[in-house]
């Protein structure tokens, strides 16, 4: 597989062309990316016991599952609170060079390059 073919293959698994990605061969090659989604899927798919609950990602009590979800999604607000002031400052400067620098920075973050 050459580099271009490999890149296209990775993009079919994850638009970011990065890991983590899982392909669940036990479930019709179901493909999933994003670490939190993968963790939740694995627990929902494989960690259940007889009463449809598990110790890793319990359905009940709901408060416990919600605290786990809170932890899994904490990075959304944490990163945003750091990142957004940077964007606001750059856009206020109205400087073409700094706007290009910001654009490269954002592209790097969202493409994991």
N, C-alpha and C positions, 0 to 999 in steps of 0.2 A: 504494500500500500504506500503510495507516494504521499508527500506532505499535504498536497491539496485534497486528495481522497480522504486522508486521515482527518483533516479539518472539517470536511463536509460530514463525515461520519460522526465526529464529536458534536457537531451542531445539531444533528438529528436527535442526539441524546439530551443535549442541554444547549440552549441558545448561547450561553456564555462560553461553551466549549471547555468546561472545567469540571472537576470533581467537586463534591461527591455526586455520583449518579449510581442508581441501582437498576438492574434489570432482573426482575423476579421471574425466573424460569418456572417456578411453581404456580405462576398466575399469568399464563399466556404472554410471557415476556413483558409484563407491565413495567414501564420505565418511568422513573421518578427522579427528579433532582431537587436540590435545596435540602440542607441537612435537617432542619426541623421537620419538614414534610416527610422525609425518609424515616426519621425516628418515630414519628407518630404512626406512619404506615406500618412499620415493622412491629410495633407494639400492638396495633389494632389487628394486624393480620396473624401474628404468630405467638403472642404472649397471653392470649386469653385462656382462662381456665373454665371450669364447668359453669360457674355463675356469671360468665361474661364479664369478668373483672380480672385485672392482673396487677401485680405489685409494682411494675415499672410505670404504667400509665393507666391508673385506675379510673373506671367510670364513676365509681362511688367511693367515698362521698365526693360530690361535685366540687366542693371547695378544694380538695386535694388536687384533682385534675386541673382545676383552674389555676392553682398556684404553679403547677408544672408548665401549663401553657404560658403563664405570665413570664416565667423564666426563659422559656424558649423564644419568646417574642420581644424580650427586653431590648435587644440590640436595635430594633427599629427606632424606638424613641431616643435611645442613647446616642446612636450615630447621627440621627437627624438633628439633635440639639447641638452637636459639635459642627456638623457640616453646613447647615443652613446659614449661619452668620458669615461664613466664608463666601458663600455664593452672593449673599446680599451686598457684602462689601465690594466684591469685584464688579457687580453689575452697576453699582452707584458710581464707580470711577469713570465709566464710559471711555475707557482706554482700550483701543483695538488690540494692542499687544497683550494686555492683561486679560482681556476677554478670550483671546486665543489660548493663553496659558491655562485659564480656567477650563476652557473646553477640552483641552488635552487631559487635564487632571480628572475631570468628570468621566471622560471616555475611559481612562485608565482604570478608574474605580469600578465602573459598571461592566467592563469587559475583562477584568481581572488580568490585565497585561502589565 
